[in-house]
Amino acid sequence: MRTAWPGATFESMQAVRRLVSGDPGIIGDAWIGFTATVLIAIAAWGAPRLIGSAAIAGPLWLLALLPLLMGVPLVLRRRAPLLMWLVIWAGIALLSLFADNSLRGLAYTFVLFTAAYSLGAHATLRRAAAGLAFTAPIAVVIAHRGGLALAFSSGDGSKAVALSFLQLAAFWLAGVFVHARRQAVSLAARNAALQHQAEQAAAAERARIARELHDIIAHHLSVVVLHAAGARASGGADPATLEEIEHSGRQALTETRRLFGVLRDPDQETGRDPQPGIGDLPALAESLRAAGLEVSLSIDGDHTTLPPAVNVSAYRIVREALTNVLKHAGPARAEVTVGCADSAVTIEVTDDGPGNPAPPELTGGQGLAGMRERVALFGGDLRAGPRPGGGFTVCARLPIGEPP
């Protein structure tokens, strides 16, 4: 069984690597934590008037512990903002419990303003709100004693405390706004990347469809050319007409090959293997069973008379749907039903797997984009989505005949 230790060790090594290589976030947090620790230490042990802070009174252990509780946690302002906030307010609670201290001046202002902003900017909204709710009892005690007066707060009493907390709330809200803005930018970038991937997948599938159509068209044009040439050689038809048919067929075949040369990838081999069809689905199902996926296949109707393009596309759709089941569904059983009628070919692929219910393009795959391109080629329709009882369903309909 995999444990968390290798991942934790890897993350720790990554953090050390970022620190050694000069990651501005980690270095900046380290400087902020160091500055806060020095300011609190000066207020506790040095000359607090130098930094405009009230002197800290209390037992020696409290004076020694306070810089660690109120300064060092700011190093975690990005990685653990809620923990940072709770530890800092634990130090403030100790100040209120063991000594009658007044939290005023540069040291406390720097620590609390930075902590409030960091909580809003780097924690989720729920965690940030929970952090504020946790500090409410401590705030009530401090307000009762009148011992909090941050920057822009003069005097003592409830007014100074209220103004101080309004300032903390303002910094917290500023952090929340920055967090929301950052999330919006990240989501927009992710959506743009997914859209770009979908467009690339669609373009690749169009090129693949065009190559398949080339093979089909080239085959039929070759037959036309051969029959026309044979009929003209035997003298069984008007030579001029047959010569025109032969000339048109050869020209169309030449242009089709030129189109294929444009669409073909430079690194792709130009194989002459026959295109697969519905008749090859049993072999596909057997290969997937060997890979560990239980597949049930049912083919209704005569598929031997289907147009080649429909036959190939039906096979590709089934293969892509089963590949997605194998990749995303986990332990599952797949059922494939193909119906061949005079007007259309219907395809349904369902599975009962407990895997990711999201469409494959949302999880990195682009299978559905390719299926939509194939269905759109024939003017058909495609439906894909999670099943109510679990699993995933792909339903496609490929009309036979002229596209709309």
Buried (B, 14 or more C-beta within 10 A) or exposed (E): EEEEEEEEEEEEEEEEEBEEEEBEEBEEBEEBBBBBBBBBBBBBBBEBEEBEBBBBBBEEEBBEBBBBBBBBBBBBBBEBBBBBBBBBBBBBBBBBEEEEBBBBBBBBBBBBBBBBBBBBBBBEEEBBBBBBEBBEEBBEEBBEBBBBBBBEBEEBEEEBBEBBBEBBEEBBBBBBEBBEEEEEEEEEEEEEEBEEBBEEBBEBBBBBBBBBBBBBBBBEBEEBBEBBBEBBEEEEEEEEEBEEBBEBBBEBBEEBEEBBEEBBEEEEEEEEEEBBBBEBBEEBBEEBEEEEBBBEBEBEBEBEEBBBBBBBBBBBBBBBBBBBBBBBBEEBBBBBBBBBEEEBBBBBBBBBBEBBBEBBBEEEBBBBBBBBBBBBBBEBBBEBEEEEEBBBBBBBBBBBEEEE
